[in-house]
Amino acid sequence: MLPFAAIWRPTAILAVLALGLLGTAMIAPLQGLILRLAGPAPTLALSVNVGAFNLGIAAGSALGGGLVSAGALRWTGLAGAVLSLVALAMTGLVLARPVRHPTPVSPELASGRR
């Protein structure tokens, strides 16, 4: 969207604004889904999610910075698209796996009584 919007400054500003809003709007529902599926370790699940976001940001920045320093500025959009497709494929692999629910613990065992 950005290469077409960048022709005119107001459309470029609107495109960047839309990209930021849509990217931010994705975080809360994702966190809610993770909390619902996390089982007994919601804090760990959320921290892994945030870590994955930060890893993606770092990988994209490193790849983009490498392309810019190599003088291949025009390929940064394609590199971002490829990274997005890789992330989408990884998500598809994870979602295709069956979810294993932990076995319920009896109240007596949970409280330490037998």
Secondary structure, DSSP 8 states (H G I E B T S, - for coil): -HHHHTTSHHHHHHHHHHHHHHHHHTHHHHHHHHHHH-TT-HHHHHHHHHHHHHHHHHHHHHHHHHHHHTT-GGGHHHHHHHHHHHHHHHHHHHHHS---------HHHHHT--
